[in-house]
Amino acid sequence: MLTLRSLGGAGTVTGSKHLLTHGKQRLLVDCGLFQGLKNLRELNWRPLPIQAGSITDVVLTHAHLDHCGYLPRLLLDGFSGRIHATAASYAVADLILKDSGHLQEKDAEFANRHGFSKHHPALPLYRLRDAERALQRFVRVPWHRDVALPCGAVMHLRRAGHILGAASAQIEWGGRTIVFSGDIGRYGDPVMPDPEPVPEADYVVVESTYGNRRHDATDPAEALGEIIERTALRGGTVVIPAFAVGRAQSLLYYLWKLRQAGRIRNLPIYMDSPMATSASRLLEQFPDDHRLSEEACEQICGVATYVRDVEESKALSANRYPKIIISASGMATGGRVLHHLIAFAPDHRNTILFSGFQAAGTRGRKLLEGAREVKIFGQWIPVQAETAELPMLSAHADADELMRWLSGFRRPPRRVFIVHGEPSASEALRERIGRELGWEAVVPLQDQSFTL
């Protein structure tokens, strides 16, 4: 008997963990951190409802934090198996997991030094050394090949677009075929390839981040240029919280296009994220995983000044001349961007520009919803800056694109499980699948089990 159980990513866009069980063997697809609302973040500290040591294998669809960020903790709790991912996803995970462990150590240290944590002492969920240990468990998996896993399942990875190395995972096990969409990217994206169709499956587990929305069709370069130019005219700085992998590189692409068009020529651009700097160089390391030529990669990566040193970052916050700062994290939940928000949010001349999905409970969501103050490092920071967003820059498929990917199946699956979305988005996609495709679809609850 084969069962499916979502330990995370059910009813929320974060914490993706989908468990397949066949006999005594267990396979976990994705192992992400919960982010956003406090009650979700607290789940990261609770033990999983199963023994981590009972999981034989982990399959990673891609290496964003909400899909891979719990891996070091899984090892601390007893997991000793292998983590299977594409070569590019391993390279991205190497950046993201090390950065996560480092930041958690630094945040705990900062909280203890300034005494604003409710916990005494404040502890990191895991440390840098734990992240390094998790990376040693990775096995690099090729595209478009059947790969036998120790648990007895056979895996096949196809490109999902979204970010470098992102995959949809087909799992054949116990006489059933289950396809996990991972995070589906955009069709026609100038940097990432189109999501590849999957011919057939008995069951499909699909994300629904934008299951109830269509992306604005406005040219992203034009929209970005207008926001930057009006901010510069009033003497302000544009601060862009951006995911270091994927979004940061897309932003560099559109800023490069604006420079080519003769716009924002004299406005300095700073990439203040060591991880984003390294991620940008991965485009050159994995030329088959994106659309850009070698020459374009060099030019795009050269459009910004890269800030690695902490003192340089501090000087950037103190600099009041008009400029563009791209800095992680994308939802303003941590990282250097917090210091830039402290410096620039109180001034009406500046703009805080969001370029992707903002989960409920994050500072990004609160700012987009009009918050006039946000809490950072235990202090309330007034917000007078303009807040804006570019939803068309999202790396996630919108509702129409999700339906396009689902329509690629040559025969109807027995059932579709809708995950990785806020309840309204997941429910809207469920209704649309039933109405337009006539397929049975369900939105799983956290920890709910299904026999396949």
TIROBA-526490 format. One line per 3 residues: for each residue y, z, x of C-alpha. Coordinates in nm, 2 decimals, decimal comma. Layout:
BEGIN
Y/Z/X  ...
//
This chain:
BEGIN
0,00/0,00/0,00  0,35/-0,10/0,13  0,65/0,10/0,02
1,03/0,07/0,07  1,26/0,36/0,09  1,63/0,36/0,18
1,73/0,66/0,39  2,09/0,53/0,42  2,30/0,24/0,31
2,20/0,29/-0,06  2,51/0,34/-0,28  2,73/0,32/0,03
2,83/0,07/0,30  2,74/0,30/0,59  2,43/0,47/0,74
2,19/0,18/0,69  1,83/0,29/0,73  1,55/0,12/0,54
1,20/0,25/0,58  0,88/0,05/0,53  0,56/0,24/0,52
0,20/0,10/0,53  -0,07/0,35/0,55  0,02/0,59/0,83
0,25/0,34/1,00  0,63/0,34/0,95  0,89/0,08/1,04
1,26/0,15/1,01  1,50/-0,14/0,97  1,84/-0,04/1,11
1,94/0,31/1,20  2,31/0,36/1,14  2,57/0,63/1,13
2,72/0,74/0,80  3,10/0,70/0,81  3,39/0,76/0,57
3,38/1,04/0,31  3,31/1,39/0,45  2,99/1,43/0,23
2,86/1,11/0,39  2,95/1,21/0,75  2,78/1,54/0,70
2,45/1,35/0,64  2,45/1,26/1,00  2,38/1,63/1,08
2,10/1,67/0,84  1,74/1,59/0,95  1,59/1,28/0,80
1,36/1,35/0,50  1,07/1,23/0,72  0,97/1,32/1,08
1,15/1,10/1,32  0,83/1,11/1,54  0,63/0,95/1,26
0,83/0,62/1,29  0,64/0,37/1,50  0,91/0,10/1,54
1,28/0,03/1,47  1,40/-0,33/1,39  1,78/-0,37/1,44
1,96/-0,64/1,25  2,28/-0,60/1,45  2,46/-0,35/1,66
2,76/-0,23/1,46  2,78/0,15/1,45  2,68/0,17/1,08
2,35/0,00/1,17  2,27/0,13/1,51  2,48/0,45/1,57
2,21/0,70/1,47  1,95/0,58/1,72  2,03/0,83/1,99
1,99/1,11/1,74  1,66/0,96/1,62  1,53/1,00/1,97
1,66/1,36/2,00  1,47/1,43/1,68  1,14/1,30/1,81
1,13/0,92/1,78  0,94/0,77/2,08  0,87/0,41/1,97
1,05/0,08/2,05  1,37/-0,07/1,91  1,34/-0,44/1,85
1,66/-0,66/1,86  1,80/-0,99/1,98  1,92/-1,00/2,34
2,28/-1,03/2,23  2,24/-0,73/1,99  2,10/-0,53/2,28
2,41/-0,62/2,49  2,64/-0,51/2,21  2,44/-0,19/2,15
2,48/-0,11/2,52  2,86/-0,11/2,46  2,87/0,06/2,12
2,62/0,34/2,17  2,76/0,44/2,51  3,11/0,44/2,37
2,99/0,64/2,07  2,83/0,90/2,28  3,13/0,92/2,51
3,37/0,95/2,22  3,17/1,22/2,05  3,17/1,42/2,37
3,54/1,38/2,41  3,62/1,45/2,05  3,42/1,77/2,06
3,59/1,87/2,38  3,94/1,79/2,24  3,86/1,99/1,92
3,75/2,29/2,12  4,05/2,28/2,35  4,30/2,26/2,06
4,11/2,48/1,82  4,13/2,26/1,51  3,76/2,23/1,44
3,59/2,46/1,17  3,29/2,48/1,40  3,29/2,71/1,70
3,21/2,55/1,93  3,24/2,19/1,80  2,94/1,99/1,92
2,88/1,62/1,95  2,61/1,46/1,74  2,48/1,32/2,07
2,60/1,26/2,42  2,64/0,96/2,65  2,31/1,04/2,82
2,14/1,04/2,48  2,28/0,69/2,41  2,15/0,57/2,75
1,81/0,71/2,67  1,80/0,52/2,34  1,89/0,20/2,52
1,58/0,23/2,74  1,37/0,19/2,42  1,50/-0,15/2,34
1,28/-0,47/2,34  1,47/-0,80/2,34  1,33/-1,03/2,07
1,38/-1,42/2,07  1,52/-1,61/1,77  1,30/-1,80/1,53
0,96/-1,68/1,66  0,69/-1,46/1,49  0,67/-1,14/1,69
0,39/-0,89/1,64  0,51/-0,52/1,63  0,30/-0,22/1,74
0,30/-0,09/1,38  0,10/-0,40/1,27  0,39/-0,60/1,11
0,51/-0,94/1,22  0,88/-0,99/1,26  1,09/-1,31/1,25
1,47/-1,32/1,32  1,72/-1,57/1,19  2,09/-1,59/1,26
2,31/-1,41/1,01  2,65/-1,49/1,16  2,87/-1,18/1,12
2,88/-1,07/1,49  2,72/-1,17/1,82  2,34/-1,13/1,79
2,34/-1,05/1,42  2,01/-1,13/1,24  1,83/-1,14/0,91
1,49/-0,99/0,96  1,18/-1,12/0,80  0,89/-0,87/0,80
0,53/-0,97/0,71  0,31/-0,67/0,65  0,03/-0,57/0,42
0,01/-0,91/0,26  0,38/-0,90/0,17  0,69/-1,07/0,31
1,02/-0,87/0,30  1,35/-1,01/0,42  1,64/-0,79/0,52
1,96/-0,98/0,51  2,14/-0,75/0,76  2,52/-0,81/0,73
2,57/-1,17/0,62  2,86/-1,35/0,79  3,10/-1,61/0,67
3,03/-1,98/0,62  3,26/-2,20/0,83  3,37/-1,92/1,05
3,55/-2,07/1,36  3,37/-1,83/1,60  3,03/-1,73/1,46
2,76/-1,97/1,33  2,67/-2,00/0,96  2,41/-1,76/0,82
2,07/-1,94/0,83  1,88/-1,98/0,51  1,54/-1,82/0,46
1,28/-2,03/0,28  1,08/-1,77/0,09  1,00/-1,40/0,06
0,83/-1,17/-0,19  1,11/-0,92/-0,17  1,47/-0,94/-0,04
1,69/-0,65/0,07  2,05/-0,78/0,06  2,39/-0,63/0,15
2,67/-0,62/-0,10  2,98/-0,51/0,09  3,19/-0,76/-0,10
2,95/-0,81/-0,39  3,24/-0,79/-0,64  3,51/-0,98/-0,45
3,61/-1,33/-0,33  3,80/-1,36/0,00  4,15/-1,50/-0,01
4,15/-1,87/0,08  4,48/-1,85/0,27  4,47/-1,97/0,63
4,41/-1,65/0,84  4,64/-1,78/1,13  4,92/-1,84/0,88
4,89/-1,50/0,72  4,87/-1,32/1,05  5,16/-1,52/1,19
5,39/-1,43/0,90  5,31/-1,05/0,93  5,37/-1,05/1,30
5,69/-1,25/1,28  5,86/-1,04/1,01  5,76/-0,72/1,20
5,91/-0,86/1,53  6,23/-0,96/1,35  6,29/-0,60/1,26
6,21/-0,48/1,62  5,87/-0,34/1,54  5,52/-0,33/1,68
5,21/-0,45/1,50  4,91/-0,21/1,54  4,58/-0,36/1,44
4,29/-0,12/1,41  3,99/-0,36/1,48  3,62/-0,33/1,53
3,57/-0,39/1,90  3,28/-0,63/1,85  3,34/-0,92/1,62
3,68/-0,86/1,47  3,87/-0,81/1,79  3,74/-1,15/1,92
3,83/-1,32/1,59  4,18/-1,18/1,61  4,22/-1,31/1,97
4,11/-1,66/1,84  4,38/-1,67/1,57  4,64/-1,53/1,81
4,55/-1,81/2,05  4,59/-2,06/1,77  4,93/-1,92/1,69
5,03/-1,95/2,06  4,90/-2,31/2,07  5,13/-2,38/1,76
5,43/-2,25/1,95  5,46/-1,92/1,75  5,47/-1,56/1,88
5,52/-1,72/2,23  5,73/-1,44/2,37  5,55/-1,15/2,20
5,31/-0,95/2,43  4,96/-0,90/2,30  4,76/-0,60/2,42
4,39/-0,53/2,38  4,37/-0,16/2,41  3,99/-0,10/2,39
3,77/-0,11/2,70  3,47/-0,18/2,47  3,65/-0,48/2,30
3,74/-0,61/2,65  3,38/-0,60/2,75  3,26/-0,74/2,41
3,50/-1,04/2,46  3,33/-1,12/2,79  2,99/-1,12/2,61
3,10/-1,45/2,44  3,06/-1,61/2,79  2,73/-1,44/2,85
2,57/-1,57/2,52  2,71/-1,92/2,47  2,43/-2,02/2,22
2,52/-1,73/1,98  2,87/-1,86/1,88  3,06/-2,19/1,83
3,32/-2,17/2,11  3,32/-2,39/2,42  3,33/-2,23/2,76
3,69/-2,35/2,80  3,79/-2,21/2,47  3,63/-1,87/2,55
3,84/-1,85/2,87  4,16/-1,94/2,69  4,10/-1,70/2,40
4,01/-1,41/2,62  4,32/-1,48/2,83  4,56/-1,46/2,54
4,59/-1,07/2,57  4,66/-0,82/2,84  4,37/-0,58/2,86
4,43/-0,21/2,88  4,15/0,00/3,03  4,32/0,30/3,19
4,42/0,59/2,97  4,76/0,62/3,13  4,83/0,26/3,05
4,73/0,32/2,69  4,97/0,62/2,68  5,25/0,40/2,82
5,18/0,15/2,55  5,23/0,41/2,28  5,56/0,51/2,45
5,68/0,15/2,47  5,91/0,08/2,17  5,96/-0,30/2,24
5,81/-0,54/1,98  5,44/-0,62/2,06  5,09/-0,66/1,92
4,83/-0,39/1,99  4,47/-0,44/1,90  4,27/-0,12/1,93
3,95/0,03/1,80  3,83/0,17/1,57  3,85/-0,07/1,28
3,87/0,19/1,01  4,09/0,42/1,22  3,82/0,69/1,24
3,84/0,75/1,61  3,93/0,60/1,95  4,26/0,50/2,11
4,41/0,35/1,79  4,46/0,71/1,66  4,72/0,77/1,94
4,90/0,45/1,85  4,91/0,55/1,48  5,06/0,88/1,58
5,33/0,69/1,78  5,40/0,40/1,54  5,31/0,50/1,19
5,63/0,72/1,14  5,87/0,42/1,20  5,95/0,18/0,92
6,00/-0,11/1,16  5,63/-0,12/1,26  5,33/-0,26/1,08
4,97/-0,12/1,06  4,76/-0,42/0,99  4,40/-0,40/0,88
4,16/-0,69/0,92  3,84/-0,58/0,76  3,66/-0,36/0,51
3,78/0,00/0,49  3,51/0,24/0,37  3,60/0,51/0,12
3,72/0,83/0,29  3,84/0,66/0,61  4,20/0,67/0,73
4,21/0,29/0,69  4,13/0,31/0,32  4,38/0,59/0,27
4,66/0,39/0,44  4,58/0,08/0,24  4,59/0,28/-0,08
4,95/0,40/0,01  4,91/0,73/0,18  5,24/0,85/0,31
5,08/1,09/0,56  4,74/1,10/0,74  4,57/1,38/0,93
4,50/1,30/1,29  4,37/1,56/1,54  4,45/1,84/1,30
4,81/1,73/1,24  4,97/1,55/0,94  5,14/1,23/1,06
5,41/1,08/0,83  5,36/0,71/0,75  5,68/0,50/0,71
5,54/0,18/0,87  5,45/-0,12/0,66  5,07/-0,13/0,59
4,91/-0,47/0,53  4,57/-0,63/0,54  4,41/-0,96/0,60
4,09/-0,96/0,39  4,02/-1,32/0,47  3,95/-1,22/0,83
3,65/-1,01/0,72  3,32/-1,09/0,90  3,13/-1,01/0,58
3,03/-1,27/0,33  3,21/-1,24/0,00  3,03/-1,25/-0,34
3,02/-1,63/-0,35  2,88/-1,65/0,00  2,62/-1,39/-0,07
2,51/-1,59/-0,37  2,50/-1,91/-0,15  2,27/-1,73/0,10
2,04/-1,61/-0,18  2,03/-1,96/-0,33  1,87/-2,08/-0,01
1,53/-1,93/-0,11  1,30/-2,21/-0,23  1,13/-1,98/-0,49
1,24/-1,66/-0,66  1,14/-1,34/-0,49  0,96/-1,08/-0,70
1,26/-0,85/-0,67  1,59/-0,81/-0,49  1,71/-0,48/-0,36
2,09/-0,45/-0,33  2,21/-0,21/-0,06  2,50/-0,16/0,18
2,78/-0,16/-0,08  2,99/0,08/-0,29  2,84/0,12/-0,64
3,08/-0,12/-0,82  3,02/-0,39/-0,56  2,64/-0,35/-0,57
2,63/-0,35/-0,95  2,85/-0,66/-0,98  2,61/-0,85/-0,75
2,31/-0,72/-0,94  2,45/-0,86/-1,26  2,54/-1,19/-1,10
2,20/-1,24/-0,95  2,04/-1,18/-1,29  2,29/-1,41/-1,47
2,30/-1,70/-1,23  1,96/-1,70/-1,06  1,75/-1,52/-1,33
1,60/-1,29/-1,06  1,51/-0,93/-1,11  1,74/-0,71/-0,90
1,78/-0,34/-0,86  2,03/-0,11/-0,68  1,82/0,16/-0,51
1,93/0,52/-0,50  1,93/0,72/-0,17  1,56/0,82/-0,09
1,42/0,63/-0,39  1,08/0,48/-0,31  0,94/0,14/-0,43
0,59/0,01/-0,41  0,59/-0,35/-0,30
//
